[in-house]
């Protein structure tokens, strides 16, 4: 039943969803890695700015 709704709503775009679900570990690892990198680089930048102000 869910497949019928997805097929109706997504149509030809369903192939993109299938590809994502097959490779979701890779995509999720990239997203989480990017978020962790952004957090780590943001903390270093704030530490440098604080040192420059003093």
Rosetta blueprint (number, residue, H / E / L):
1 X L
2 X H
3 X H
4 X H
5 X H
6 X H
7 X H
8 X H
9 X H
10 X H
11 X H
12 X H
13 X H
14 X H
15 X H
16 X H
17 X H
18 X H
19 X H
20 X H
21 X H
22 X H
23 X L
24 X H
25 X H
26 X H
27 X H
28 X H
29 X H
30 X H
31 X H
32 X H
33 X H
34 X H
35 X H
36 X H
37 X H
38 X H
39 X H
40 X H
41 X H
42 X H
43 X H
44 X H
45 X H
46 X H
47 X H
48 X H
49 X H
50 X H
51 X H
52 X H
53 X H
54 X L
